[in-house]
Amino acid sequence: MSAHQALTHLVPLAAKELDENKVTPGVLGFIVFAVMALAVWALMKSMNRHMNRVNFEETPARGTTPGKAPAAQE
């Protein structure tokens, strides 16, 4: 009996021991989740760096001088 035939006969025997209704992510699922988590962390860090570089000053409303609150209209 060749090795290929032996493996094809043993695989169904080992597969019967597994619960057919149970699905688990396994190692590949963990690796994909970890890579996605690292990517999100890197994007957040980059976004924080870019937001710190923004120099934004709001223009004052018409009719007011800087430093004073706008006049209340009645």
N, CA, C and O atoms as a GROMACS GRO file, in nm:
protein
  296
    1MET      N    1   0.085  -0.118   0.000
    1MET     CA    2   0.000   0.000   0.000
    1MET      C    3   0.090   0.124   0.000
    1MET      O    4   0.184   0.133   0.078
    2SER      N    5   0.059   0.218  -0.087
    2SER     CA    6   0.141   0.339  -0.095
    2SER      C    7   0.102   0.436   0.018
    2SER      O    8   0.000   0.420   0.084
    3ALA      N    9   0.188   0.536   0.037
    3ALA     CA   10   0.163   0.635   0.143
    3ALA      C   11   0.037   0.716   0.112
    3ALA      O   12  -0.039   0.752   0.203
    4HIS      N   13   0.014   0.744  -0.015
    4HIS     CA   14  -0.103   0.822  -0.053
    4HIS      C   15  -0.232   0.746  -0.021
    4HIS      O   16  -0.328   0.804   0.030
    5GLN      N   17  -0.235   0.620  -0.051
    5GLN     CA   18  -0.353   0.539  -0.022
    5GLN      C   19  -0.374   0.526   0.129
    5GLN      O   20  -0.488   0.528   0.175
    6ALA      N   21  -0.266   0.513   0.204
    6ALA     CA   22  -0.277   0.502   0.349
    6ALA      C   23  -0.337   0.629   0.409
    6ALA      O   24  -0.421   0.623   0.498
    7LEU      N   25  -0.292   0.744   0.358
    7LEU     CA   26  -0.344   0.871   0.410
    7LEU      C   27  -0.490   0.890   0.373
    7LEU      O   28  -0.568   0.940   0.455
    8THR      N   29  -0.528   0.852   0.252
    8THR     CA   30  -0.668   0.870   0.213
    8THR      C   31  -0.761   0.778   0.292
    8THR      O   32  -0.878   0.810   0.309
    9HIS      N   33  -0.711   0.666   0.338
    9HIS     CA   34  -0.793   0.576   0.418
    9HIS      C   35  -0.797   0.619   0.565
    9HIS      O   36  -0.896   0.592   0.634
   10LEU      N   37  -0.691   0.687   0.614
   10LEU     CA   38  -0.686   0.728   0.753
   10LEU      C   39  -0.758   0.859   0.779
   10LEU      O   40  -0.808   0.882   0.889
   11VAL      N   41  -0.763   0.946   0.680
   11VAL     CA   42  -0.825   1.077   0.698
   11VAL      C   43  -0.972   1.065   0.734
   11VAL      O   44  -1.016   1.134   0.827
   12PRO      N   45  -1.052   0.983   0.667
   12PRO     CA   46  -1.193   0.971   0.706
   12PRO      C   47  -1.209   0.916   0.848
   12PRO      O   48  -1.305   0.950   0.917
   13LEU      N   49  -1.117   0.830   0.892
   13LEU     CA   50  -1.126   0.776   1.028
   13LEU      C   51  -1.101   0.886   1.131
   13LEU      O   52  -1.170   0.892   1.232
   14ALA      N   53  -1.003   0.972   1.106
   14ALA     CA   54  -0.972   1.081   1.199
   14ALA      C   55  -1.081   1.188   1.194
   14ALA      O   56  -1.110   1.251   1.296
   15ALA      N   57  -1.141   1.209   1.078
   15ALA     CA   58  -1.243   1.311   1.065
   15ALA      C   59  -1.372   1.273   1.137
   15ALA      O   60  -1.448   1.361   1.176
   16LYS      N   61  -1.397   1.147   1.156
   16LYS     CA   62  -1.518   1.103   1.227
   16LYS      C   63  -1.514   1.140   1.374
   16LYS      O   64  -1.618   1.154   1.438
   17GLU      N   65  -1.392   1.155   1.428
   17GLU     CA   66  -1.379   1.191   1.570
   17GLU      C   67  -1.416   1.337   1.594
   17GLU      O   68  -1.453   1.373   1.706
   18LEU      N   69  -1.406   1.420   1.491
   18LEU     CA   70  -1.437   1.562   1.506
   18LEU      C   71  -1.587   1.583   1.503
   18LEU      O   72  -1.660   1.512   1.434
   19ASP      N   73  -1.634   1.682   1.579
   19ASP     CA   74  -1.775   1.718   1.578
   19ASP      C   75  -1.805   1.795   1.450
   19ASP      O   76  -1.746   1.900   1.427
   20GLU      N   77  -1.892   1.745   1.368
   20GLU     CA   78  -1.922   1.808   1.239
   20GLU      C   79  -1.999   1.938   1.254
   20GLU      O   80  -2.003   2.017   1.160
   21ASN      N   81  -2.060   1.964   1.369
   21ASN     CA   82  -2.138   2.086   1.391
   21ASN      C   83  -2.057   2.196   1.459
   21ASN      O   84  -2.110   2.305   1.483
   22LYS      N   85  -1.930   2.170   1.489
   22LYS     CA   86  -1.849   2.268   1.558
   22LYS      C   87  -1.748   2.327   1.461
   22LYS      O   88  -1.672   2.255   1.396
   23VAL      N   89  -1.748   2.460   1.452
   23VAL     CA   90  -1.655   2.530   1.364
   23VAL      C   91  -1.572   2.623   1.451
   23VAL      O   92  -1.626   2.702   1.528
   24THR      N   93  -1.441   2.615   1.438
   24THR     CA   94  -1.351   2.702   1.514
   24THR      C   95  -1.261   2.778   1.418
   24THR      O   96  -1.229   2.726   1.311
   25PRO      N   97  -1.218   2.899   1.453
   25PRO     CA   98  -1.134   2.977   1.363
   25PRO      C   99  -0.993   2.921   1.352
   25PRO      O  100  -0.931   2.933   1.246
   26GLY      N  101  -0.941   2.861   1.456
   26GLY     CA  102  -0.808   2.803   1.449
   26GLY      C  103  -0.698   2.907   1.448
   26GLY      O  104  -0.720   3.024   1.479
   27VAL      N  105  -0.580   2.862   1.413
   27VAL     CA  106  -0.461   2.947   1.414
   27VAL      C  107  -0.470   3.052   1.304
   27VAL      O  108  -0.432   3.167   1.325
   28LEU      N  109  -0.518   3.014   1.188
   28LEU     CA  110  -0.529   3.109   1.078
   28LEU      C  111  -0.622   3.225   1.114
   28LEU      O  112  -0.592   3.340   1.082
   29GLY      N  113  -0.732   3.196   1.180
   29GLY     CA  114  -0.823   3.303   1.224
   29GLY      C  115  -0.757   3.397   1.323
   29GLY      O  116  -0.777   3.518   1.317
   30PHE      N  117  -0.677   3.342   1.414
   30PHE     CA  118  -0.606   3.425   1.511
   30PHE      C  119  -0.504   3.514   1.441
   30PHE      O  120  -0.491   3.632   1.475
   31ILE      N  121  -0.432   3.458   1.344
   31ILE     CA  122  -0.331   3.536   1.273
   31ILE      C  123  -0.396   3.650   1.195
   31ILE      O  124  -0.346   3.762   1.196
   32VAL      N  125  -0.507   3.622   1.128
   32VAL     CA  126  -0.577   3.726   1.052
   32VAL      C  127  -0.628   3.835   1.147
   32VAL      O  128  -0.616   3.953   1.116
   33PHE      N  129  -0.684   3.796   1.261
   33PHE     CA  130  -0.732   3.893   1.359
   33PHE      C  131  -0.617   3.978   1.412
   33PHE      O  132  -0.632   4.099   1.427
   34ALA      N  133  -0.504   3.916   1.442
   34ALA     CA  134  -0.389   3.990   1.495
   34ALA      C  135  -0.336   4.089   1.391
   34ALA      O  136  -0.301   4.202   1.426
   35VAL      N  137  -0.330   4.049   1.265
   35VAL     CA  138  -0.282   4.140   1.160
   35VAL      C  139  -0.377   4.257   1.144
   35VAL      O  140  -0.333   4.371   1.127
   36MET      N  141  -0.508   4.231   1.151
   36MET     CA  142  -0.605   4.340   1.140
   36MET      C  143  -0.594   4.435   1.259
   36MET      O  144  -0.605   4.556   1.243
   37ALA      N  145  -0.573   4.381   1.378
   37ALA     CA  146  -0.558   4.465   1.497
   37ALA      C  147  -0.434   4.553   1.485
   37ALA      O  148  -0.439   4.671   1.520
   38LEU      N  149  -0.324   4.498   1.437
   38LEU     CA  150  -0.202   4.577   1.419
   38LEU      C  151  -0.221   4.685   1.312
   38LEU      O  152  -0.169   4.796   1.325
   39ALA      N  153  -0.296   4.653   1.207
   39ALA     CA  154  -0.322   4.752   1.102
   39ALA      C  155  -0.406   4.868   1.156
   39ALA      O  156  -0.379   4.984   1.125
   40VAL      N  157  -0.507   4.837   1.236
   40VAL     CA  158  -0.591   4.942   1.295
   40VAL      C  159  -0.508   5.028   1.389
   40VAL      O  160  -0.523   5.150   1.391
   41TRP      N  161  -0.422   4.966   1.468
   41TRP     CA  162  -0.336   5.041   1.561
   41TRP      C  163  -0.245   5.135   1.483
   41TRP      O  164  -0.228   5.251   1.521
   42ALA      N  165  -0.185   5.086   1.373
   42ALA     CA  166  -0.096   5.169   1.292
   42ALA      C  167  -0.174   5.285   1.227
   42ALA      O  168  -0.123   5.397   1.221
   43LEU      N  169  -0.294   5.258   1.180
   43LEU     CA  170  -0.375   5.365   1.120
   43LEU      C  171  -0.414   5.470   1.223
   43LEU      O  172  -0.413   5.590   1.192
   44MET      N  173  -0.448   5.429   1.343
   44MET     CA  174  -0.484   5.525   1.449
   44MET      C  175  -0.364   5.610   1.486
   44MET      O  176  -0.378   5.731   1.508
   45LYS      N  177  -0.248   5.549   1.494
   45LYS     CA  178  -0.126   5.624   1.528
   45LYS      C  179  -0.095   5.725   1.418
   45LYS      O  180  -0.058   5.839   1.447
   46SER      N  181  -0.108   5.684   1.291
   46SER     CA  182  -0.083   5.774   1.180
   46SER      C  183  -0.184   5.889   1.179
   46SER      O  184  -0.147   6.004   1.155
   47MET      N  185  -0.311   5.857   1.204
   47MET     CA  186  -0.415   5.960   1.206
   47MET      C  187  -0.387   6.062   1.318
   47MET      O  188  -0.405   6.182   1.299
   48ASN      N  189  -0.344   6.012   1.433
   48ASN     CA  190  -0.314   6.101   1.545
   48ASN      C  191  -0.199   6.195   1.508
   48ASN      O  192  -0.203   6.314   1.540
   49ARG      N  193  -0.098   6.143   1.440
   49ARG     CA  194   0.015   6.225   1.397
   49ARG      C  195  -0.032   6.333   1.299
   49ARG      O  196   0.008   6.449   1.310
   50HIS      N  197  -0.116   6.295   1.203
   50HIS     CA  198  -0.164   6.392   1.105
   50HIS      C  199  -0.256   6.496   1.167
   50HIS      O  200  -0.250   6.613   1.129
   51MET      N  201  -0.339   6.456   1.262
   51MET     CA  202  -0.429   6.552   1.327
   51MET      C  203  -0.351   6.652   1.413
   51MET      O  204  -0.393   6.767   1.428
   52ASN      N  205  -0.240   6.610   1.469
   52ASN     CA  206  -0.158   6.702   1.549
   52ASN      C  207  -0.089   6.806   1.461
   52ASN      O  208  -0.053   6.913   1.510
   53ARG      N  209  -0.070   6.778   1.334
   53ARG     CA  210  -0.006   6.872   1.243
   53ARG      C  211  -0.102   6.979   1.192
   53ARG      O  212  -0.057   7.080   1.138
   54VAL      N  213  -0.231   6.959   1.207
   54VAL     CA  214  -0.329   7.054   1.155
   54VAL      C  215  -0.328   7.180   1.240
   54VAL      O  216  -0.336   7.174   1.363
   55ASN      N  217  -0.317   7.295   1.173
   55ASN     CA  218  -0.320   7.424   1.241
   55ASN      C  219  -0.445   7.496   1.193
   55ASN      O  220  -0.445   7.556   1.085
   56PHE      N  221  -0.550   7.491   1.273
   56PHE     CA  222  -0.679   7.544   1.231
   56PHE      C  223  -0.720   7.655   1.326
   56PHE      O  224  -0.729   7.635   1.447
   57GLU      N  225  -0.747   7.773   1.269
   57GLU     CA  226  -0.801   7.883   1.347
   57GLU      C  227  -0.934   7.924   1.285
   57GLU      O  228  -0.941   7.950   1.165
   58GLU      N  229  -1.036   7.928   1.366
   58GLU     CA  230  -1.168   7.964   1.317
   58GLU      C  231  -1.173   8.114   1.296
   58GLU      O  232  -1.125   8.191   1.378
   59THR      N  233  -1.232   8.154   1.184
   59THR     CA  234  -1.246   8.297   1.158
   59THR      C  235  -1.359   8.352   1.245
   59THR      O  236  -1.462   8.286   1.262
   60PRO      N  237  -1.341   8.471   1.299
   60PRO     CA  238  -1.446   8.527   1.385
   60PRO      C  239  -1.570   8.563   1.304
   60PRO      O  240  -1.562   8.587   1.184
   61ALA      N  241  -1.684   8.566   1.371
   61ALA     CA  242  -1.810   8.603   1.307
   61ALA      C  243  -1.807   8.751   1.270
   61ALA      O  244  -1.732   8.828   1.330
   62ARG      N  245  -1.888   8.790   1.172
   62ARG     CA  246  -1.892   8.930   1.130
   62ARG      C  247  -1.942   9.020   1.242
   62ARG      O  248  -2.029   8.982   1.321
   63GLY      N  249  -1.886   9.138   1.247
   63GLY     CA  250  -1.932   9.238   1.342
   63GLY      C  251  -1.877   9.218   1.483
   63GLY      O  252  -1.917   9.289   1.575
   64THR      N  253  -1.789   9.127   1.502
   64THR     CA  254  -1.730   9.108   1.635
   64THR      C  255  -1.580   9.130   1.624
   64THR      O  256  -1.519   9.110   1.519
   65THR      N  257  -1.524   9.169   1.733
   65THR     CA  258  -1.379   9.184   1.737
   65THR      C  259  -1.322   9.061   1.807
   65THR      O  260  -1.388   9.002   1.892
   66PRO      N  261  -1.205   9.023   1.771
   66PRO     CA  262  -1.146   8.904   1.834
   66PRO      C  263  -1.133   8.923   1.985
   66PRO      O  264  -1.092   9.029   2.031
   67GLY      N  265  -1.167   8.821   2.060
   67GLY     CA  266  -1.157   8.828   2.205
   67GLY      C  267  -1.287   8.865   2.273
   67GLY      O  268  -1.298   8.850   2.394
   68LYS      N  269  -1.387   8.913   2.198
   68LYS     CA  270  -1.515   8.950   2.257
   68LYS      C  271  -1.622   8.853   2.213
   68LYS      O  272  -1.616   8.799   2.102
   69ALA      N  273  -1.718   8.830   2.297
   69ALA     CA  274  -1.831   8.742   2.263
   69ALA      C  275  -1.923   8.814   2.166
   69ALA      O  276  -1.935   8.936   2.172
   70PRO      N  277  -1.988   8.742   2.075
   70PRO     CA  278  -2.081   8.808   1.983
   70PRO      C  279  -2.200   8.868   2.059
   70PRO      O  280  -2.245   8.815   2.161
   71ALA      N  281  -2.249   8.980   2.006
   71ALA     CA  282  -2.361   9.050   2.072
   71ALA      C  283  -2.488   8.969   2.058
   71ALA      O  284  -2.515   8.911   1.952
   72ALA      N  285  -2.564   8.965   2.164
   72ALA     CA  286  -2.691   8.891   2.162
   72ALA      C  287  -2.795   8.973   2.087
   72ALA      O  288  -2.810   9.092   2.112
   73GLN      N  289  -2.867   8.910   1.997
   73GLN     CA  290  -2.971   8.979   1.923
   73GLN      C  291  -3.106   8.952   1.987
   73GLN      O  292  -3.138   8.839   2.023
   74GLU      N  293  -3.182   9.058   2.001
   74GLU     CA  294  -3.313   9.044   2.064
   74GLU      C  295  -3.423   9.075   1.969
   74GLU      O  296  -3.540   9.068   2.007
   0.00000   0.00000   0.00000
